[in-house]
Amino acid sequence: MSQTEPIKLQTPLTGQTVKGLKAGQKVLISGAIYTARDMAHKRLCKTIDSGESLPFELEGAVIYFLGPTPARPGKVIGAAGPTTSSRMDAFSPKLIQKGLRAMIGKGYRNDEVRQSLKDNTAVHLAAIGGAGALLSKKIISAEVIAYDDLGTEAVRKLEVKEFPAIVAYDSHGNTVYK
Protein backbone atom coordinates (compact mmCIF):
# COMPACT_ATOMS: atom_id res chain seq x y z
CA MET A 1 0.00 0.00 0.00
CA SER A 2 1.34 3.42 -0.89
CA GLN A 3 1.65 6.12 1.77
CA THR A 4 -1.05 8.19 0.07
CA GLU A 5 -3.59 5.35 0.02
CA PRO A 6 -6.09 5.81 2.88
CA ILE A 7 -6.44 3.22 5.64
CA LYS A 8 -9.97 1.78 5.76
CA LEU A 9 -11.38 1.64 9.29
CA GLN A 10 -14.51 -0.15 10.46
CA THR A 11 -16.18 0.83 13.74
CA PRO A 12 -16.05 -0.04 16.55
CA LEU A 13 -12.28 0.44 16.63
CA THR A 14 -9.95 -1.88 18.51
CA GLY A 15 -6.86 -0.87 20.44
CA GLN A 16 -4.73 -2.89 18.02
CA THR A 17 -6.14 -1.00 15.02
CA VAL A 18 -5.66 2.38 16.70
CA LYS A 19 -2.12 1.52 17.78
CA GLY A 20 -1.21 0.95 14.11
CA LEU A 21 -2.33 4.44 13.03
CA LYS A 22 0.33 7.11 12.57
CA ALA A 23 0.04 10.91 12.52
CA GLY A 24 -0.49 12.13 8.98
CA GLN A 25 -2.16 9.00 7.65
CA LYS A 26 -5.41 9.37 5.75
CA VAL A 27 -8.29 7.19 6.92
CA LEU A 28 -11.74 6.28 5.60
CA ILE A 29 -14.19 5.38 8.37
CA SER A 30 -17.21 3.14 7.86
CA GLY A 31 -19.82 2.07 10.41
CA ALA A 32 -21.46 3.82 13.35
CA ILE A 33 -20.02 7.04 14.77
CA TYR A 34 -21.62 9.42 17.27
CA THR A 35 -21.94 13.19 17.29
CA ALA A 36 -21.38 15.31 20.39
CA ARG A 37 -20.41 18.89 21.07
CA ASP A 38 -19.78 20.87 24.27
CA MET A 39 -23.11 20.46 26.07
CA ALA A 40 -23.46 16.80 25.13
CA HIS A 41 -19.91 16.12 26.34
CA LYS A 42 -20.73 17.78 29.65
CA ARG A 43 -23.81 15.57 30.05
CA LEU A 44 -21.92 12.42 29.07
CA CYS A 45 -19.32 13.14 31.76
CA LYS A 46 -22.01 13.85 34.37
CA THR A 47 -23.63 10.52 33.46
CA ILE A 48 -20.30 8.73 33.97
CA ASP A 49 -19.79 10.51 37.31
CA SER A 50 -23.27 9.48 38.50
CA GLY A 51 -22.68 5.83 37.56
CA GLU A 52 -25.61 5.78 35.12
CA SER A 53 -25.57 4.12 31.71
CA LEU A 54 -24.45 6.16 28.72
CA PRO A 55 -26.71 6.44 25.66
CA PHE A 56 -24.14 4.47 23.60
CA GLU A 57 -21.21 2.13 24.23
CA LEU A 58 -17.96 4.08 24.55
CA GLU A 59 -15.65 1.08 24.14
CA GLY A 60 -14.27 1.34 20.60
CA ALA A 61 -16.47 4.32 19.74
CA VAL A 62 -15.73 7.33 17.55
CA ILE A 63 -17.20 10.74 18.46
CA TYR A 64 -17.48 13.41 15.77
CA PHE A 65 -17.49 16.96 17.13
CA LEU A 66 -20.47 18.02 15.06
CA GLY A 67 -23.65 20.06 15.27
CA PRO A 68 -25.11 19.58 11.78
CA THR A 69 -27.35 22.02 10.00
CA PRO A 70 -30.94 20.87 9.46
CA ALA A 71 -31.43 18.35 6.66
CA ARG A 72 -32.94 19.63 3.45
CA PRO A 73 -35.91 17.68 2.05
CA GLY A 74 -34.78 14.26 0.85
CA LYS A 75 -31.41 14.46 2.62
CA VAL A 76 -30.19 12.44 5.61
CA ILE A 77 -28.45 15.38 7.29
CA GLY A 78 -27.47 18.97 6.60
CA ALA A 79 -23.93 20.26 6.35
CA ALA A 80 -21.73 18.18 8.63
CA GLY A 81 -18.46 20.02 9.17
CA PRO A 82 -16.30 19.59 12.29
CA THR A 83 -16.36 21.80 15.37
CA THR A 84 -13.20 23.18 17.01
CA SER A 85 -11.77 20.31 19.05
CA SER A 86 -10.31 22.33 21.94
CA ARG A 87 -13.85 23.08 23.11
CA MET A 88 -14.08 19.42 24.21
CA ASP A 89 -10.66 19.29 25.94
CA ALA A 90 -12.11 19.48 29.48
CA PHE A 91 -14.26 16.40 28.83
CA SER A 92 -12.27 14.20 26.44
CA PRO A 93 -9.86 12.52 28.92
CA LYS A 94 -12.76 11.07 30.96
CA LEU A 95 -14.38 9.64 27.81
CA ILE A 96 -11.07 8.30 26.49
CA GLN A 97 -10.47 6.54 29.82
CA LYS A 98 -13.85 4.83 29.41
CA GLY A 99 -12.90 3.35 26.03
CA LEU A 100 -13.43 6.08 23.43
CA ARG A 101 -10.94 5.19 20.66
CA ALA A 102 -11.21 8.18 18.32
CA MET A 103 -12.52 11.70 18.04
CA ILE A 104 -13.00 13.74 14.88
CA GLY A 105 -12.74 17.53 14.91
CA LYS A 106 -10.54 20.38 13.77
CA GLY A 107 -7.60 22.04 15.45
CA TYR A 108 -5.31 21.45 18.38
CA ARG A 109 -5.78 19.38 21.57
CA ASN A 110 -4.28 20.28 24.94
CA ASP A 111 -1.51 18.41 26.78
CA GLU A 112 -3.94 16.47 29.00
CA VAL A 113 -5.89 15.14 26.00
CA ARG A 114 -2.69 14.20 24.15
CA GLN A 115 -1.41 12.32 27.22
CA SER A 116 -4.74 10.53 27.56
CA LEU A 117 -4.52 9.45 23.91
CA LYS A 118 -1.13 7.89 24.65
CA ASP A 119 -2.14 6.32 27.97
CA ASN A 120 -5.35 4.78 26.59
CA THR A 121 -4.47 3.94 22.96
CA ALA A 122 -6.75 6.44 21.25
CA VAL A 123 -6.39 8.92 18.38
CA HIS A 124 -7.68 12.31 17.37
CA LEU A 125 -8.65 12.65 13.74
CA ALA A 126 -9.01 15.85 11.76
CA ALA A 127 -11.77 16.50 9.25
CA ILE A 128 -11.59 19.39 6.84
CA GLY A 129 -13.36 22.47 8.15
CA GLY A 130 -15.52 24.31 5.62
CA ALA A 131 -16.33 21.08 3.76
CA GLY A 132 -19.52 20.24 5.66
CA ALA A 133 -21.68 19.84 2.55
CA LEU A 134 -19.18 17.40 1.04
CA LEU A 135 -18.71 15.46 4.29
CA SER A 136 -22.49 15.05 4.67
CA LYS A 137 -22.47 12.93 1.49
CA LYS A 138 -20.53 10.24 3.41
CA ILE A 139 -23.32 9.96 6.01
CA ILE A 140 -25.81 7.22 5.16
CA SER A 141 -28.17 7.70 8.12
CA ALA A 142 -28.57 9.95 11.15
CA GLU A 143 -30.70 9.35 14.25
CA VAL A 144 -30.93 11.39 17.46
CA ILE A 145 -30.25 8.97 20.34
CA ALA A 146 -29.85 11.32 23.33
CA TYR A 147 -30.31 14.88 24.59
CA ASP A 148 -32.79 15.91 21.90
CA ASP A 149 -33.44 19.10 23.87
CA LEU A 150 -30.01 20.29 22.63
CA GLY A 151 -31.32 20.61 19.06
CA THR A 152 -28.48 20.43 16.56
CA GLU A 153 -26.12 19.55 19.41
CA ALA A 154 -28.08 16.41 20.41
CA VAL A 155 -26.17 13.13 20.32
CA ARG A 156 -26.74 11.41 16.99
CA LYS A 157 -25.79 7.98 15.78
CA LEU A 158 -24.50 8.30 12.24
CA GLU A 159 -23.86 5.50 9.79
CA VAL A 160 -20.98 6.56 7.59
CA LYS A 161 -19.33 5.04 4.56
CA GLU A 162 -15.71 5.91 3.86
CA PHE A 163 -15.83 9.13 5.87
CA PRO A 164 -12.48 10.87 5.22
CA ALA A 165 -10.19 12.09 8.00
CA ILE A 166 -6.49 12.48 8.81
CA VAL A 167 -4.76 11.15 11.93
CA ALA A 168 -3.90 14.44 13.64
CA TYR A 169 -2.66 12.96 16.96
CA ASP A 170 -1.74 9.29 17.17
CA SER A 171 -1.53 7.06 20.25
CA HIS A 172 2.28 7.35 20.27
CA GLY A 173 2.37 11.11 20.92
CA ASN A 174 3.00 12.20 17.32
CA THR A 175 1.07 14.99 15.60
CA VAL A 176 0.67 16.63 12.22
CA TYR A 177 0.60 20.03 13.90
CA LYS A 178 4.34 20.37 14.52
N, C-alpha and C positions, 0 to 999 in steps of 0.2 A: 504494500500500500504506500502510495506517495504521501509526503508530508502535507500536501494540500488537500488530500482526500478526507472528507469529514468522517468522524467516528460515529457509527450508528448506535444509539443508546435506546434501550427499552426499559420503561419504568415498571415496577419499582427498581431502583438502583441498588446494587450490592456494594459492600465495602471493597471487594476485590476489583470490581469495575471502576469505581471511583479512584482507587489507588493507582490504577493504570493511566489515568488522565493527566496530561501535562499542560501547564500554562501555555496559551497560544494555540492549542489544538482547536479545530472546528469540530462541532458535534451536531448531530441531527437527532432530536429526541422524539420518540413515539411512545404513546400510552397515556396514562392519566397523570396530569399535573394539577396543582391547586393554586388558586390565586389568593393573595393576601397582601394588604397594605398596612399602614401604621395601626389603625384602630383594630383591625382583625388580629394583628400580631399581639397587641396588648391583651385582647380577650383570650387568645390562645394561651398566653403565658399565665394569665389569671386562672384559667381552667386547669393548667398543669399544677399551679401552686395549691389549688383547692382539692386536688386529687380526683377530679371528675374526668370523665372520658372526653377525649377530643372528637371533633366532628369527622376526622379522617385519621388514618393510621400514619404516624410520622415515620416509622421505620422504613427507610428506603425512598421516602417521598421527595418530590421536587416542588418547591414553592416559587411561583412567578410573582414578582412584585408588580401587580397590575390592578388597575381600576379601569376596565374597558368603557368605551363610549357605548351608548345604547345601540342595539342591533337595528339595522335598517330592515325593512320588510324583506323576507326571504333569506336573510342572513342569520348565521349562528350567533354572531357576536359583532360588536362594532370594532373600531380601531383598538388594537391590543398592544400598544407600545409599553416598554418597561418604565417603572418609576425609579427615582433615585434611590439606590441601595442603602446609603448611609442613614436614611430615615428609619431603617429597621435594625440598625446596629445594637440598640439597647436590648432588643428581644431575641436576636438570632442565636446567640450562644446557648440559651436555654433550649431552644428548639433543636439545635444541632446535637446537643447532649442527649436528647430524647430520640435520636435516630434520623433526623432530617439529613439527607445525603447531598442535596443540591438546592441552590437558590439561583434565580434568574433575575437580573436587574441591570442597572447601568451605574457606572462610577465606582468609586473607591469604597473599601471596607476598613473599619478601624482595627487597631492592633488586637483587641480582645476577640473580634470575630475571626481574624486571620489565625490566631492561636487555636481557637476552637475548631477551625477547619482542620488544622494539623492534628490536634489531639483526638479528634473523632472521625477522621477519614471522611471528610466532606469537601465539596468544591463550591465555588461561586462562579456562575456563568454570566457572561454579558450578552445582552441582546441589543440590537442596534436601535438607539433612540431615534424618534422621528419616522420610523418605518412601521408604525402601528397598523396601517391599512394592509400592508404586505404581510406582516406577521399574522394577522387575523385569518389569512387564507390557509394557514397551517393548522387551524383549530377546527376540528370536525364536529365537536359538540361542546356545549357549555350549560352547566346546571348549577344554580345556587344551592349550596348544601348547608350553609350556616350564616348567621348574622345578617339576615336579609334586611334588617332595619338600617344597615349601613349603605344601602343603595348600590352604587357602582363599586363600593369597597367591600361588599359582602364576599364571603369565601365561596369560590366557584370550583367545581371539578370540571376540568377541561380534558377532552380527548384530543390529543395532537398527533399529527403525522409528519415526521421529519421537520420538526420545529428547529430552526437554526440558532445556534449560539456559539460562543467562544469561551473556552476555559480561561477566566480572568485571574482566578486564584486557585491553585491546585492544593491537594492535601499534603504536599511536601514543603509548602511555604514559598513557592514560586509565584510570580505574577507577571502579567503583561504590562502593568502600569509603571515599571521601572524604566 
